[in-house]
């Protein structure tokens, strides 16, 4: 996924190692979110991936469902 981020012209910012363990289908959804180029949360098995853009960086941060609920309230 890091190579994909860089191929889109972004530097890799914050990046959770759990993302590399997600399914190919989930990676397709993350790629769509990166292509869209806006802040979003992508629901994945067991949690969420926050997709954030700051300056020329793309951040992908994995949160478990309980971490997400603790941070943002209801899923």
N, C-alpha and C positions, 0 to 999 in steps of 0.2 A: 504494500500500500504506500510505503514511503516513496518508492520510485514513481508511482502514479502521481502523487502530490507534486513531486519535482518536475514531472513531465508536463504538468499544467502551469508551470512557471512560478510555483510557490515554494518557499523554503518550508521545511518541516519544523514546526514549533513543538509544542507539547504533544507527546505521543505516548499512548498507553500500549505496552507490549501485548496486552490481551487481544488487541485488534488483529494481530497476526494469527491468532488461533481461531478466529471466526470463520464461518463457512464462505465458500465462493459466492453464494447467493447474497449473503450479507455484504461482501466486498463490492458486489455490483451496486447494491443500494447506497453504499458509502461513496462510490465513484459518482453516482448520479447527484448526490448531495454536494460533492466537491465541484462538479461541473456547474451546478446551479450557483455556487459561489456566495451563499448567504448563510447566516447562522441558522442551524437547525439541530434537532435531536433525532437520531435514528434509533428506533426500537430494535433491539437484537435479543437473541436468546439469553435470558438471565439478566438483562439490563438495557442500557442505552449507551449510544456513542454521541457525545456532543461534537458537532462540527462547527468550528469557529475560525474566523479569519481576522487577523490583526496585521495591519500594514500588508506586507507581502508574505506573511506566514499563514499556514494552515495548521490548526490544532485539532487533533482527534483524541478525545479523552473518554475512556470507558468508565461508566459508573454502573455498579450493580443496581438492581431494582430498589433495594432498600436505601442505598446512597442517594439515588435520584429522588426518591420520595422524601427523604430527610431534607434534601436541598430545596426541592421545588414544591413539595406537598403531594397531592394525589397524582398518580400516573396518568 
